[in-house]
Amino acid sequence: PEQVAGIEALFRQMADQGGLRVRRIGADLNSMINEMGELRLSLEILGDLSSLRAFMLKLGELPYLTHIERIEVRREAGAPGLNMELDIWLARE
């Protein structure tokens, strides 16, 4: 759990540096027991397209990112910018 808190803080920092707003970060603690030793994390981030793209490029540089399961980008009525939802898998070690 303390490792998860550190990961959440890192993603919040990455988003803040890119001028994005984090709406939600959630770890699937049940995934921590999978045989691959990976953690599933869901992120929901708001911002403009170029900032979301820059965030994705930074995300791709993380050595413990194993894969991205889902990316969904949409415009919500009345909200500025775009809403991006991600489901990603991180190596625990």
ABEGO torsion letter per residue (X at the ends): XAAAAAAAAAAAAAAAAAGBBBABBBBBAAAAABAAGBBBBBBBBBEBAAAAAAAAAAAAABAABABBABBBBBBBBGBBEBBBBBBBBBBAX
